[in-house]
Amino acid sequence: MDTFNWNPLIVVDPDELRHARIQLHQAIQNVAAVGRKFLPHSVGDENATLSWVPGLKRMAGKWVKGDISLRSSISLEEFKIYLVDEKVAVLSTFECEGATVTQLMLWLEEQIGKFGLEAANLTLNLPYELPEDVNAAGTPFDLPSLRGAKELTKYYHNAYVTLREFKQNFASTGEINIWPHHFDMAMTVLVRDTGDPETNTQISLGMSPGDHQFESPYFYVNCWPHVDTQQLPRLSNHAMWISEEWTGAVLLSKHLQNSKNQEEIVRTFYAEASSILINELTK
């Protein structure tokens, strides 16, 4: 299968998707910890973000330099952590199933210590709070069925493939990042640069695997500053405007799963919502 092909989404039990999301959300914190620890402090926690590797279908953390350059990554569909070198040769792997967060961290400290990185102070003291349902440190990972994880893999892959096209269309310099805080994948497009990130006008195109607002995966476009979405034109394919916690648009996975033209629907959603929001922001 071509690296950048759309992978058809299917209907999976929402409870399986939710359970997989919770397990994986905790596991990616381990991958994010490497960049957060060994790269310079970043105000927005950008050095803890992950990138999608389409050929391997893994989420990879930042490259760090010890005796060699290496990085950590996670395969959602295998529920396995990888350490690789610059040639993507596997240095070590860790099976998450049945292990605890503490055991995973001890493994990581031991492995990166072999390559000249001081690992004793590597911790999961996060600069944010994870959702309450995400695993505690002493609770073993429990994902006996990988069906939900394999389906979530397709959401991230499809979002990356589509966002990659829009990145080129917008000539955006923003990266397509996976954020360990909310576990979403997103790309930011700068609409008006004021020189101050706090007051820039921008939109973000992304995908969430589900959260407290919408339990199942969804695609989204949001904007800053806020706009009055109640006055905006109606969107195609059951996509909807929201304005409760942030302003923007969402396309829920339930409106994709039984469609034959899933990729076209998502492209249309991103194009419509971003165009309308940019027009509103630049009036």
N, C-alpha and C positions, 0 to 999 in steps of 0.2 A: 504494500500500500504506500502511496506517495506520502512523504513526510508532511506535506501541507494540505492533505485532503481533509474534508469535513468527515467526521465520524458520526453516523446517524444515531440520534438519541432515541432511547426506548423508554417505555414505562417500567419503572422499578418501584417497589413498595416504598412509600415515603419514609417509613420508619427505618428501612435499611439505609436509605440515603442519609437520613439524619444521624443514625448511629455511626456510619462511616465518617461523616463530616466531623463529629465530635472527637473520634479517635485520631483522625488525621490532623485536626487542628492542633491538638496537643503535640503530636509527633513532629510537626514542622518547626515548633519552637526550638528544638534541638539543632536543626539545620541553621536557623536564623541566628542562633547564639554565636556561631563562629565568626561571622562578619561583624556582629555587634561588639564582640570582645577584641578582635585582633586588627580591626581597621579603625581609623580615627573616628571620634564621636561625631555623629550626624544628628543635627537638631530634629529632623523629621524622621529619624530612625531608618533612613534610606539604606544604610549599610547592613541592615538586617533583612532587607527584602530578598525575595527569591525570584528567579527567572525560569521560564518554561523552556525546556530543552526538547523540541518537537521530535527529533529523531529517536530519542530514548524515552520520551514521555515521562520525564522526571522534573521535579522542582529542584533547582540548584541554588545554593547560596553563593556568596561572593568568594572570589579567589583570595586566599591569604598566603603569605610567604613565610615559611620557616626555612628549613634546610632545602626544601623544594616548595614549589607552588602547588597548593591543593585546595580542594573545596568539597563541601559536604552536599549531598543531594538526597532526595527521597523519591522513591517510586510508590505512587499511591496504589497502583493496581497490584503491587507485590507486597506492600506494607513493609518495605525494607529501606534502610539507610545505607548510602554508599559514600565512601571517601575515594576520590579519584585524583590523579595527577594531571598535569597539563595535556598529556596525550590521551586523557580519559581512560587510562589504565586503572583498574580497580585496585586500591590499596587495602581496603577492608570493607566488610559489610556487616550489618546488624539486622537481625530479624526482630521486628517490633512485637509481633504477636506473643502474648504471654509474659513479656518483660514489663518492668516498671519504668517510669520516667527516670528515676534515680539510677537504675541499671544502665539505661541508655546513655545518660550523662557520664557515668563512670567509664563506659566503653569509649565514648568520644574523647574524654580526657586522656585515657591511656593511649589511644591511637595517634592523636595529634602530637602528644608528647614525644612520640618516636621520631618526629620530624622537626624537632628543635623549637616547638612552640610551648611556652610556659602555660600549662593547662590547669594548674592547681586552683586558680581562681575563676575558672570557667563555671558560671552559674546560670540558673534560669530566673534570676531576679529581673523580672520584666518591667519595662517602663509603661506598662498598661495592665489593665485587668482583663483576664480572659472570661468568657461567659461562664456562669456558674456550673453548667453541665459538662464542661471540659474536664478531663481526668485530673485527679489529684496526683501528687508525686508518688505516693505509695500504692496506687491502684494499678494493677496489671492492665496492659492493653488487651482488649478483647474484641477481635474482629474475625471470628471464625469463617464467616462468609465474606468473600471479597467482591461480591456482585455490586454492592453499593459503591465501593471504592473504584471499581473499574468503570462504573457509569460516571462518577465524578471526574475521573481522568478524562473522559470524553468532553465534559463541559469545559474543563480548563484548556484542553487541546483546541477545541472549536473556537473558544473565545480568543485564544492566542492567534490562530490562523486568521480570524476575521479582523481583530485589532491590528494585526500586522499590515493588512491592506489599508486600513484607515490611517495608520501612522504614515504610510507613504502618501496617501491622498492629501492629508493635512500638512505634509512635510514637517511633521512634528519631531522635535528633538527629545521629547519625553520618552522615557523607557516604559516598556510593558512590564509592570512589577506585580509580584504576588506579595501582599502585605500580611505579615504574620499576626497582626493584631486582629483583623477581621476575616482573614483567610480569603480575601477577594483578589481578583486580578484586575488591574486598571491601567489606563493610559491617560495622561493629562494633556490637553491641548490649550496652549496659552492664546487667549483671544485678545487681551490688551495687557501689555507689560508696563507696569508702573515703576519697576525697579525694586518693589517691595513685595515679597511673596504674600504678605498678609492682605494686600489690597489689589493684587492682580485680578483681572477678569479671566476666568477659565472655565472649561468644561472637562469632565472626566467620563470616559467610556469604559465600562467594565462588566464584570460578571461576579456574582456572589454565589457560593454553593448553598446559601440559605442562612438565615439569621433569625433574630427575634421578631422581625417585621414579617418576613415571608419564609416559611419553614423550608420550602423546596428551592432549588436553584433558580436564579433569575439573572437576566441581562439588564444593565442599567446605563443611563446617561444622567449625570448630575451637573450642577453648575454653581459657580460662585462669582458674584454675590447671588443671593436668592432672587427669584422672580415670582410673579403671581401666576402660578400654573393653571389656575381656574379659568383664565382668559385665553389660554393657548388653544390652537386648532387641535381637533381630534386626531389621534394616531391610528395607524393601520394595524390589522391583525391582533386586535384586543389588547395592544399595549396601552398603558395608562399613565397619566401624570399623577405625581404625588407631591405633597407639600407638608407632611407632618414633621418628620425629623430633619429632612433635607429636601431640597426642591429638585425635581428632575422627572425622569420617566423610567418605567420598568416594563419588561416583557417577561412574563412568568413562564416557567418551563412547561406548564400544563397546556399552554397554547402552541407548543412546538412538537410535543412527543408523538402526536398522531398525524403530523403533516409530512408530506412527501418533499416539500420545498423548504426544509428547515433553514438551510444556509441562506437562502434568499430572504426569508422572513427576518432573520437576525440582521442581515446587511441593511434591509429596508428600515428596520427599527433604528439602528445606529445613525443611518443617513438622515432620516426624518427628524428624530429627536434632536440631534446635534445641530441640524440646520435651523430648526425653529428656535432653539435656545440661543444660538449665536446671533440670530436676527434680533431676538428680544434683548440680548445683552448689549448690542451695539446700536440700539435706537438713539 
